Amino acid sequence: MMWNCGTLPWSGGWMIGHSLWGLLLVVGVGALLWTACKPRRPSGPSADRADSLEILKLRLARGEISIEEYNTLKSML
């Protein structure tokens, strides 16, 4: 007796095939909820300044700019 009931051969049978679709549905809904609810970065001048200051700090830490250049550029922000 054959129990595939018309499902696709690679789905492994009725229960596994439908379980896979259910899992994909749950993952998809979870991803949508996570995207909708995750905190957004603030936008505007204060966020731009914070990003620029972070870049300056990284450049100073890597040795790309000197402390004098860091202080000059920081005062410009």
PyMOL Python script that loads the backbone (N, CA, C, O; Angstrom):
from pymol import cmd

cmd.read_pdbstr("""\
ATOM      1  N   MET A   1       0.842  -1.174   0.000  1.00  0.00           N
ATOM      2  CA  MET A   1       0.000   0.000   0.000  1.00  0.00           C
ATOM      3  C   MET A   1       0.895   1.249   0.000  1.00  0.00           C
ATOM      4  O   MET A   1       1.897   1.292   0.714  1.00  0.00           O
ATOM      5  N   MET A   2       0.546   2.236  -0.777  1.00  0.00           N
ATOM      6  CA  MET A   2       1.355   3.438  -0.904  1.00  0.00           C
ATOM      7  C   MET A   2       0.751   4.566  -0.061  1.00  0.00           C
ATOM      8  O   MET A   2      -0.446   4.837  -0.158  1.00  0.00           O
ATOM      9  N   TRP A   3       1.565   5.221   0.760  1.00  0.00           N
ATOM     10  CA  TRP A   3       1.066   6.238   1.685  1.00  0.00           C
ATOM     11  C   TRP A   3       1.453   7.654   1.285  1.00  0.00           C
ATOM     12  O   TRP A   3       1.225   8.579   2.065  1.00  0.00           O
ATOM     13  N   ASN A   4       2.018   7.862   0.124  1.00  0.00           N
ATOM     14  CA  ASN A   4       2.444   9.202  -0.275  1.00  0.00           C
ATOM     15  C   ASN A   4       1.273  10.136  -0.552  1.00  0.00           C
ATOM     16  O   ASN A   4       1.421  11.351  -0.420  1.00  0.00           O
ATOM     17  N   CYS A   5       0.156   9.624  -0.919  1.00  0.00           N
ATOM     18  CA  CYS A   5      -1.073  10.405  -1.135  1.00  0.00           C
ATOM     19  C   CYS A   5      -0.873  11.567  -2.096  1.00  0.00           C
ATOM     20  O   CYS A   5      -1.455  12.634  -1.900  1.00  0.00           O
ATOM     21  N   GLY A   6      -0.069  11.382  -3.118  1.00  0.00           N
ATOM     22  CA  GLY A   6       0.089  12.407  -4.127  1.00  0.00           C
ATOM     23  C   GLY A   6       1.063  13.517  -3.769  1.00  0.00           C
ATOM     24  O   GLY A   6       1.101  14.533  -4.462  1.00  0.00           O
ATOM     25  N   THR A   7       1.851  13.360  -2.712  1.00  0.00           N
ATOM     26  CA  THR A   7       2.832  14.392  -2.369  1.00  0.00           C
ATOM     27  C   THR A   7       4.053  14.245  -3.252  1.00  0.00           C
ATOM     28  O   THR A   7       4.201  13.251  -3.963  1.00  0.00           O
ATOM     29  N   LEU A   8       4.896  15.203  -3.208  1.00  0.00           N
ATOM     30  CA  LEU A   8       6.114  15.165  -4.012  1.00  0.00           C
ATOM     31  C   LEU A   8       7.063  14.101  -3.466  1.00  0.00           C
ATOM     32  O   LEU A   8       7.152  13.918  -2.252  1.00  0.00           O
ATOM     33  N   PRO A   9       7.762  13.405  -4.339  1.00  0.00           N
ATOM     34  CA  PRO A   9       8.606  12.299  -3.873  1.00  0.00           C
ATOM     35  C   PRO A   9       9.738  12.756  -2.952  1.00  0.00           C
ATOM     36  O   PRO A   9      10.127  12.012  -2.051  1.00  0.00           O
ATOM     37  N   TRP A  10      10.264  13.938  -3.152  1.00  0.00           N
ATOM     38  CA  TRP A  10      11.394  14.392  -2.332  1.00  0.00           C
ATOM     39  C   TRP A  10      10.952  14.964  -0.986  1.00  0.00           C
ATOM     40  O   TRP A  10      11.796  15.287  -0.151  1.00  0.00           O
ATOM     41  N   SER A  11       9.648  15.093  -0.764  1.00  0.00           N
ATOM     42  CA  SER A  11       9.189  15.620   0.522  1.00  0.00           C
ATOM     43  C   SER A  11       9.184  14.546   1.596  1.00  0.00           C
ATOM     44  O   SER A  11       8.988  14.866   2.768  1.00  0.00           O
ATOM     45  N   GLY A  12       9.389  13.300   1.245  1.00  0.00           N
ATOM     46  CA  GLY A  12       9.501  12.235   2.218  1.00  0.00           C
ATOM     47  C   GLY A  12       8.177  11.707   2.717  1.00  0.00           C
ATOM     48  O   GLY A  12       8.149  11.010   3.732  1.00  0.00           O
ATOM     49  N   GLY A  13       7.111  11.999   2.067  1.00  0.00           N
ATOM     50  CA  GLY A  13       5.818  11.506   2.514  1.00  0.00           C
ATOM     51  C   GLY A  13       4.946  12.633   3.029  1.00  0.00           C
ATOM     52  O   GLY A  13       5.376  13.783   3.112  1.00  0.00           O
ATOM     53  N   TRP A  14       3.732  12.294   3.369  1.00  0.00           N
ATOM     54  CA  TRP A  14       2.720  13.288   3.724  1.00  0.00           C
ATOM     55  C   TRP A  14       3.104  14.101   4.948  1.00  0.00           C
ATOM     56  O   TRP A  14       3.058  15.330   4.897  1.00  0.00           O
ATOM     57  N   MET A  15       3.484  13.457   6.052  1.00  0.00           N
ATOM     58  CA  MET A  15       3.739  14.170   7.308  1.00  0.00           C
ATOM     59  C   MET A  15       4.970  15.057   7.220  1.00  0.00           C
ATOM     60  O   MET A  15       4.934  16.200   7.676  1.00  0.00           O
ATOM     61  N   ILE A  16       6.050  14.563   6.651  1.00  0.00           N
ATOM     62  CA  ILE A  16       7.279  15.356   6.582  1.00  0.00           C
ATOM     63  C   ILE A  16       7.099  16.533   5.636  1.00  0.00           C
ATOM     64  O   ILE A  16       7.564  17.635   5.928  1.00  0.00           O
ATOM     65  N   GLY A  17       6.442  16.321   4.521  1.00  0.00           N
ATOM     66  CA  GLY A  17       6.240  17.412   3.568  1.00  0.00           C
ATOM     67  C   GLY A  17       5.429  18.544   4.163  1.00  0.00           C
ATOM     68  O   GLY A  17       5.779  19.711   3.986  1.00  0.00           O
ATOM     69  N   HIS A  18       4.361  18.227   4.860  1.00  0.00           N
ATOM     70  CA  HIS A  18       3.539  19.268   5.461  1.00  0.00           C
ATOM     71  C   HIS A  18       4.216  19.895   6.662  1.00  0.00           C
ATOM     72  O   HIS A  18       4.012  21.078   6.936  1.00  0.00           O
ATOM     73  N   SER A  19       5.016  19.131   7.382  1.00  0.00           N
ATOM     74  CA  SER A  19       5.767  19.686   8.501  1.00  0.00           C
ATOM     75  C   SER A  19       6.775  20.704   8.007  1.00  0.00           C
ATOM     76  O   SER A  19       6.997  21.729   8.652  1.00  0.00           O
ATOM     77  N   LEU A  20       7.382  20.429   6.870  1.00  0.00           N
ATOM     78  CA  LEU A  20       8.345  21.358   6.293  1.00  0.00           C
ATOM     79  C   LEU A  20       7.672  22.676   5.935  1.00  0.00           C
ATOM     80  O   LEU A  20       8.218  23.740   6.226  1.00  0.00           O
ATOM     81  N   TRP A  21       6.507  22.629   5.314  1.00  0.00           N
ATOM     82  CA  TRP A  21       5.783  23.856   4.973  1.00  0.00           C
ATOM     83  C   TRP A  21       5.376  24.623   6.222  1.00  0.00           C
ATOM     84  O   TRP A  21       5.436  25.853   6.249  1.00  0.00           O
ATOM     85  N   GLY A  22       4.960  23.897   7.257  1.00  0.00           N
ATOM     86  CA  GLY A  22       4.604  24.539   8.521  1.00  0.00           C
ATOM     87  C   GLY A  22       5.798  25.221   9.155  1.00  0.00           C
ATOM     88  O   GLY A  22       5.679  26.331   9.674  1.00  0.00           O
ATOM     89  N   LEU A  23       6.953  24.566   9.118  1.00  0.00           N
ATOM     90  CA  LEU A  23       8.177  25.156   9.654  1.00  0.00           C
ATOM     91  C   LEU A  23       8.567  26.402   8.870  1.00  0.00           C
ATOM     92  O   LEU A  23       8.939  27.416   9.462  1.00  0.00           O
ATOM     93  N   LEU A  24       8.486  26.334   7.551  1.00  0.00           N
ATOM     94  CA  LEU A  24       8.809  27.501   6.730  1.00  0.00           C
ATOM     95  C   LEU A  24       7.853  28.655   7.009  1.00  0.00           C
ATOM     96  O   LEU A  24       8.267  29.815   7.012  1.00  0.00           O
ATOM     97  N   LEU A  25       6.590  28.351   7.240  1.00  0.00           N
ATOM     98  CA  LEU A  25       5.609  29.385   7.563  1.00  0.00           C
ATOM     99  C   LEU A  25       5.937  30.044   8.896  1.00  0.00           C
ATOM    100  O   LEU A  25       5.889  31.269   9.009  1.00  0.00           O
ATOM    101  N   VAL A  26       6.265  29.250   9.896  1.00  0.00           N
ATOM    102  CA  VAL A  26       6.603  29.797  11.215  1.00  0.00           C
ATOM    103  C   VAL A  26       7.862  30.653  11.135  1.00  0.00           C
ATOM    104  O   VAL A  26       7.911  31.731  11.727  1.00  0.00           O
ATOM    105  N   VAL A  27       8.874  30.193  10.416  1.00  0.00           N
ATOM    106  CA  VAL A  27      10.110  30.969  10.263  1.00  0.00           C
ATOM    107  C   VAL A  27       9.828  32.278   9.529  1.00  0.00           C
ATOM    108  O   VAL A  27      10.352  33.325   9.910  1.00  0.00           O
ATOM    109  N   GLY A  28       9.013  32.228   8.489  1.00  0.00           N
ATOM    110  CA  GLY A  28       8.677  33.434   7.733  1.00  0.00           C
ATOM    111  C   GLY A  28       7.926  34.455   8.570  1.00  0.00           C
ATOM    112  O   GLY A  28       8.236  35.645   8.520  1.00  0.00           O
ATOM    113  N   VAL A  29       6.943  34.003   9.338  1.00  0.00           N
ATOM    114  CA  VAL A  29       6.186  34.914  10.203  1.00  0.00           C
ATOM    115  C   VAL A  29       7.109  35.486  11.280  1.00  0.00           C
ATOM    116  O   VAL A  29       7.025  36.669  11.608  1.00  0.00           O
ATOM    117  N   GLY A  30       7.981  34.651  11.823  1.00  0.00           N
ATOM    118  CA  GLY A  30       8.941  35.126  12.825  1.00  0.00           C
ATOM    119  C   GLY A  30       9.862  36.185  12.263  1.00  0.00           C
ATOM    120  O   GLY A  30      10.147  37.179  12.931  1.00  0.00           O
ATOM    121  N   ALA A  31      10.331  35.985  11.045  1.00  0.00           N
ATOM    122  CA  ALA A  31      11.216  36.973  10.415  1.00  0.00           C
ATOM    123  C   ALA A  31      10.483  38.290  10.184  1.00  0.00           C
ATOM    124  O   ALA A  31      11.053  39.362  10.385  1.00  0.00           O
ATOM    125  N   LEU A  32       9.229  38.214   9.765  1.00  0.00           N
ATOM    126  CA  LEU A  32       8.448  39.446   9.578  1.00  0.00           C
ATOM    127  C   LEU A  32       8.246  40.190  10.888  1.00  0.00           C
ATOM    128  O   LEU A  32       8.387  41.412  10.936  1.00  0.00           O
ATOM    129  N   LEU A  33       7.918  39.466  11.948  1.00  0.00           N
ATOM    130  CA  LEU A  33       7.732  40.103  13.251  1.00  0.00           C
ATOM    131  C   LEU A  33       9.028  40.706  13.768  1.00  0.00           C
ATOM    132  O   LEU A  33       9.020  41.807  14.318  1.00  0.00           O
ATOM    133  N   TRP A  34      10.141  40.001  13.600  1.00  0.00           N
ATOM    134  CA  TRP A  34      11.430  40.509  14.055  1.00  0.00           C
ATOM    135  C   TRP A  34      11.800  41.791  13.306  1.00  0.00           C
ATOM    136  O   TRP A  34      12.282  42.751  13.909  1.00  0.00           O
ATOM    137  N   THR A  35      11.574  41.801  12.005  1.00  0.00           N
ATOM    138  CA  THR A  35      11.873  42.982  11.204  1.00  0.00           C
ATOM    139  C   THR A  35      11.000  44.161  11.612  1.00  0.00           C
ATOM    140  O   THR A  35      11.476  45.295  11.670  1.00  0.00           O
ATOM    141  N   ALA A  36       9.739  43.904  11.892  1.00  0.00           N
ATOM    142  CA  ALA A  36       8.813  44.974  12.256  1.00  0.00           C
ATOM    143  C   ALA A  36       9.080  45.515  13.656  1.00  0.00           C
ATOM    144  O   ALA A  36       8.829  46.692  13.914  1.00  0.00           O
ATOM    145  N   CYS A  37       9.581  44.685  14.558  1.00  0.00           N
ATOM    146  CA  CYS A  37       9.721  45.086  15.959  1.00  0.00           C
ATOM    147  C   CYS A  37      11.133  45.456  16.370  1.00  0.00           C
ATOM    148  O   CYS A  37      11.326  45.967  17.473  1.00  0.00           O
ATOM    149  N   LYS A  38      12.125  45.219  15.527  1.00  0.00           N
ATOM    150  CA  LYS A  38      13.496  45.513  15.950  1.00  0.00           C
ATOM    151  C   LYS A  38      13.679  47.019  16.101  1.00  0.00           C
ATOM    152  O   LYS A  38      13.083  47.797  15.355  1.00  0.00           O
ATOM    153  N   PRO A  39      14.496  47.429  17.056  1.00  0.00           N
ATOM    154  CA  PRO A  39      14.702  48.862  17.265  1.00  0.00           C
ATOM    155  C   PRO A  39      15.410  49.487  16.073  1.00  0.00           C
ATOM    156  O   PRO A  39      16.356  48.927  15.519  1.00  0.00           O
ATOM    157  N   ARG A  40      14.937  50.629  15.708  1.00  0.00           N
ATOM    158  CA  ARG A  40      15.535  51.337  14.574  1.00  0.00           C
ATOM    159  C   ARG A  40      16.569  52.330  15.069  1.00  0.00           C
ATOM    160  O   ARG A  40      16.441  52.902  16.152  1.00  0.00           O
ATOM    161  N   ARG A  41      17.596  52.524  14.256  1.00  0.00           N
ATOM    162  CA  ARG A  41      18.613  53.520  14.598  1.00  0.00           C
ATOM    163  C   ARG A  41      18.013  54.904  14.479  1.00  0.00           C
ATOM    164  O   ARG A  41      17.273  55.186  13.536  1.00  0.00           O
ATOM    165  N   PRO A  42      18.320  55.755  15.412  1.00  0.00           N
ATOM    166  CA  PRO A  42      17.809  57.120  15.295  1.00  0.00           C
ATOM    167  C   PRO A  42      18.409  57.807  14.074  1.00  0.00           C
ATOM    168  O   PRO A  42      19.575  57.604  13.735  1.00  0.00           O
ATOM    169  N   SER A  43      17.600  58.611  13.434  1.00  0.00           N
ATOM    170  CA  SER A  43      18.098  59.338  12.270  1.00  0.00           C
ATOM    171  C   SER A  43      18.120  60.814  12.589  1.00  0.00           C
ATOM    172  O   SER A  43      17.484  61.264  13.541  1.00  0.00           O
ATOM    173  N   GLY A  44      18.843  61.552  11.803  1.00  0.00           N
ATOM    174  CA  GLY A  44      18.930  62.988  12.011  1.00  0.00           C
ATOM    175  C   GLY A  44      20.356  63.413  12.306  1.00  0.00           C
ATOM    176  O   GLY A  44      21.278  62.598  12.272  1.00  0.00           O
ATOM    177  N   PRO A  45      20.528  64.690  12.594  1.00  0.00           N
ATOM    178  CA  PRO A  45      21.871  65.234  12.806  1.00  0.00           C
ATOM    179  C   PRO A  45      22.617  64.584  13.973  1.00  0.00           C
ATOM    180  O   PRO A  45      23.823  64.356  13.871  1.00  0.00           O
ATOM    181  N   SER A  46      21.937  64.284  15.068  1.00  0.00           N
ATOM    182  CA  SER A  46      22.633  63.693  16.214  1.00  0.00           C
ATOM    183  C   SER A  46      23.153  62.298  15.878  1.00  0.00           C
ATOM    184  O   SER A  46      24.234  61.916  16.328  1.00  0.00           O
ATOM    185  N   ALA A  47      22.395  61.537  15.095  1.00  0.00           N
ATOM    186  CA  ALA A  47      22.843  60.205  14.695  1.00  0.00           C
ATOM    187  C   ALA A  47      24.031  60.308  13.742  1.00  0.00           C
ATOM    188  O   ALA A  47      24.975  59.526  13.850  1.00  0.00           O
ATOM    189  N   ASP A  48      24.000  61.261  12.811  1.00  0.00           N
ATOM    190  CA  ASP A  48      25.114  61.452  11.886  1.00  0.00           C
ATOM    191  C   ASP A  48      26.380  61.829  12.637  1.00  0.00           C
ATOM    192  O   ASP A  48      27.467  61.352  12.312  1.00  0.00           O
ATOM    193  N   ARG A  49      26.240  62.687  13.642  1.00  0.00           N
ATOM    194  CA  ARG A  49      27.399  63.115  14.427  1.00  0.00           C
ATOM    195  C   ARG A  49      27.971  61.935  15.195  1.00  0.00           C
ATOM    196  O   ARG A  49      29.188  61.757  15.249  1.00  0.00           O
ATOM    197  N   ALA A  50      27.103  61.130  15.786  1.00  0.00           N
ATOM    198  CA  ALA A  50      27.565  59.965  16.539  1.00  0.00           C
ATOM    199  C   ALA A  50      28.293  58.983  15.619  1.00  0.00           C
ATOM    200  O   ALA A  50      29.325  58.431  16.000  1.00  0.00           O
ATOM    201  N   ASP A  51      27.769  58.762  14.421  1.00  0.00           N
ATOM    202  CA  ASP A  51      28.425  57.873  13.461  1.00  0.00           C
ATOM    203  C   ASP A  51      29.781  58.420  13.044  1.00  0.00           C
ATOM    204  O   ASP A  51      30.760  57.679  12.959  1.00  0.00           O
ATOM    205  N   SER A  52      29.833  59.717  12.787  1.00  0.00           N
ATOM    206  CA  SER A  52      31.090  60.343  12.375  1.00  0.00           C
ATOM    207  C   SER A  52      32.125  60.265  13.488  1.00  0.00           C
ATOM    208  O   SER A  52      33.299  59.995  13.230  1.00  0.00           O
ATOM    209  N   LEU A  53      31.700  60.497  14.709  1.00  0.00           N
ATOM    210  CA  LEU A  53      32.617  60.420  15.844  1.00  0.00           C
ATOM    211  C   LEU A  53      33.135  58.994  16.023  1.00  0.00           C
ATOM    212  O   LEU A  53      34.304  58.793  16.351  1.00  0.00           O
ATOM    213  N   GLU A  54      32.272  58.015  15.811  1.00  0.00           N
ATOM    214  CA  GLU A  54      32.687  56.613  15.915  1.00  0.00           C
ATOM    215  C   GLU A  54      33.726  56.280  14.845  1.00  0.00           C
ATOM    216  O   GLU A  54      34.689  55.562  15.115  1.00  0.00           O
ATOM    217  N   ILE A  55      33.533  56.795  13.644  1.00  0.00           N
ATOM    218  CA  ILE A  55      34.504  56.574  12.558  1.00  0.00           C
ATOM    219  C   ILE A  55      35.835  57.208  12.917  1.00  0.00           C
ATOM    220  O   ILE A  55      36.890  56.617  12.687  1.00  0.00           O
ATOM    221  N   LEU A  56      35.791  58.417  13.482  1.00  0.00           N
ATOM    222  CA  LEU A  56      37.034  59.082  13.891  1.00  0.00           C
ATOM    223  C   LEU A  56      37.763  58.259  14.945  1.00  0.00           C
ATOM    224  O   LEU A  56      38.981  58.099  14.873  1.00  0.00           O
ATOM    225  N   LYS A  57      37.035  57.742  15.913  1.00  0.00           N
ATOM    226  CA  LYS A  57      37.656  56.929  16.960  1.00  0.00           C
ATOM    227  C   LYS A  57      38.319  55.693  16.372  1.00  0.00           C
ATOM    228  O   LYS A  57      39.422  55.323  16.773  1.00  0.00           O
ATOM    229  N   LEU A  58      37.646  55.056  15.422  1.00  0.00           N
ATOM    230  CA  LEU A  58      38.226  53.868  14.779  1.00  0.00           C
ATOM    231  C   LEU A  58      39.482  54.221  13.991  1.00  0.00           C
ATOM    232  O   LEU A  58      40.471  53.488  14.030  1.00  0.00           O
ATOM    233  N   ARG A  59      39.444  55.331  13.285  1.00  0.00           N
ATOM    234  CA  ARG A  59      40.621  55.736  12.510  1.00  0.00           C
ATOM    235  C   ARG A  59      41.797  56.046  13.425  1.00  0.00           C
ATOM    236  O   ARG A  59      42.939  55.726  13.096  1.00  0.00           O
ATOM    237  N   LEU A  60      41.527  56.674  14.583  1.00  0.00           N
ATOM    238  CA  LEU A  60      42.581  56.956  15.554  1.00  0.00           C
ATOM    239  C   LEU A  60      43.131  55.655  16.123  1.00  0.00           C
ATOM    240  O   LEU A  60      44.344  55.508  16.274  1.00  0.00           O
ATOM    241  N   ALA A  61      42.250  54.710  16.441  1.00  0.00           N
ATOM    242  CA  ALA A  61      42.686  53.431  16.997  1.00  0.00           C
ATOM    243  C   ALA A  61      43.534  52.639  16.005  1.00  0.00           C
ATOM    244  O   ALA A  61      44.462  51.938  16.409  1.00  0.00           O
ATOM    245  N   ARG A  62      43.231  52.740  14.727  1.00  0.00           N
ATOM    246  CA  ARG A  62      43.999  52.029  13.698  1.00  0.00           C
ATOM    247  C   ARG A  62      45.299  52.743  13.346  1.00  0.00           C
ATOM    248  O   ARG A  62      46.142  52.188  12.640  1.00  0.00           O
ATOM    249  N   GLY A  63      45.464  53.974  13.836  1.00  0.00           N
ATOM    250  CA  GLY A  63      46.676  54.732  13.540  1.00  0.00           C
ATOM    251  C   GLY A  63      46.617  55.460  12.216  1.00  0.00           C
ATOM    252  O   GLY A  63      47.652  55.894  11.710  1.00  0.00           O
ATOM    253  N   GLU A  64      45.439  55.604  11.643  1.00  0.00           N
ATOM    254  CA  GLU A  64      45.303  56.296  10.362  1.00  0.00           C
ATOM    255  C   GLU A  64      45.437  57.810  10.519  1.00  0.00           C
ATOM    256  O   GLU A  64      45.867  58.499   9.594  1.00  0.00           O
ATOM    257  N   ILE A  65      45.072  58.320  11.680  1.00  0.00           N
ATOM    258  CA  ILE A  65      45.191  59.758  11.939  1.00  0.00           C
ATOM    259  C   ILE A  65      45.873  59.949  13.298  1.00  0.00           C
ATOM    260  O   ILE A  65      45.855  59.061  14.150  1.00  0.00           O
ATOM    261  N   SER A  66      46.470  61.119  13.473  1.00  0.00           N
ATOM    262  CA  SER A  66      47.137  61.431  14.738  1.00  0.00           C
ATOM    263  C   SER A  66      46.115  62.017  15.718  1.00  0.00           C
ATOM    264  O   SER A  66      44.975  62.304  15.354  1.00  0.00           O
ATOM    265  N   ILE A  67      46.549  62.184  16.958  1.00  0.00           N
ATOM    266  CA  ILE A  67      45.661  62.757  17.975  1.00  0.00           C
ATOM    267  C   ILE A  67      45.301  64.195  17.614  1.00  0.00           C
ATOM    268  O   ILE A  67      44.169  64.627  17.837  1.00  0.00           O
ATOM    269  N   GLU A  68      46.259  64.940  17.058  1.00  0.00           N
ATOM    270  CA  GLU A  68      45.976  66.319  16.647  1.00  0.00           C
ATOM    271  C   GLU A  68      44.910  66.364  15.560  1.00  0.00           C
ATOM    272  O   GLU A  68      43.983  67.172  15.612  1.00  0.00           O
ATOM    273  N   GLU A  69      45.060  65.471  14.564  1.00  0.00           N
ATOM    274  CA  GLU A  69      44.053  65.417  13.502  1.00  0.00           C
ATOM    275  C   GLU A  69      42.694  64.998  14.064  1.00  0.00           C
ATOM    276  O   GLU A  69      41.659  65.524  13.655  1.00  0.00           O
ATOM    277  N   TYR A  70      42.702  64.053  15.000  1.00  0.00           N
ATOM    278  CA  TYR A  70      41.464  63.604  15.633  1.00  0.00           C
ATOM    279  C   TYR A  70      40.765  64.775  16.319  1.00  0.00           C
ATOM    280  O   TYR A  70      39.568  64.992  16.126  1.00  0.00           O
ATOM    281  N   ASN A  71      41.527  65.534  17.129  1.00  0.00           N
ATOM    282  CA  ASN A  71      40.936  66.665  17.848  1.00  0.00           C
ATOM    283  C   ASN A  71      40.425  67.747  16.895  1.00  0.00           C
ATOM    284  O   ASN A  71      39.378  68.345  17.142  1.00  0.00           O
ATOM    285  N   THR A  72      41.154  67.999  15.817  1.00  0.00           N
ATOM    286  CA  THR A  72      40.724  68.994  14.831  1.00  0.00           C
ATOM    287  C   THR A  72      39.428  68.566  14.156  1.00  0.00           C
ATOM    288  O   THR A  72      38.486  69.351  14.045  1.00  0.00           O
ATOM    289  N   LEU A  73      39.390  67.324  13.709  1.00  0.00           N
ATOM    290  CA  LEU A  73      38.193  66.829  13.035  1.00  0.00           C
ATOM    291  C   LEU A  73      37.019  66.726  14.001  1.00  0.00           C
ATOM    292  O   LEU A  73      35.877  66.971  13.611  1.00  0.00           O
ATOM    293  N   LYS A  74      37.280  66.370  15.249  1.00  0.00           N
ATOM    294  CA  LYS A  74      36.211  66.269  16.234  1.00  0.00           C
ATOM    295  C   LYS A  74      35.605  67.638  16.513  1.00  0.00           C
ATOM    296  O   LYS A  74      34.393  67.759  16.693  1.00  0.00           O
ATOM    297  N   SER A  75      36.440  68.663  16.548  1.00  0.00           N
ATOM    298  CA  SER A  75      35.914  70.010  16.788  1.00  0.00           C
ATOM    299  C   SER A  75      35.073  70.500  15.606  1.00  0.00           C
ATOM    300  O   SER A  75      34.181  71.328  15.790  1.00  0.00           O
ATOM    301  N   MET A  76      35.344  70.005  14.406  1.00  0.00           N
ATOM    302  CA  MET A  76      34.568  70.381  13.230  1.00  0.00           C
ATOM    303  C   MET A  76      33.169  69.777  13.278  1.00  0.00           C
ATOM    304  O   MET A  76      32.227  70.329  12.711  1.00  0.00           O
ATOM    305  N   LEU A  77      33.040  68.635  13.960  1.00  0.00           N
ATOM    306  CA  LEU A  77      31.724  68.002  14.041  1.00  0.00           C
ATOM    307  C   LEU A  77      30.874  68.806  14.972  1.00  0.00           C
ATOM    308  O   LEU A  77      29.713  68.464  15.200  1.00  0.00           O
TER     309      LEU A  77
END
""", "prot")
cmd.dss("prot")
cmd.show_as("cartoon", "prot")
cmd.util.cbc("prot")
cmd.orient("prot")
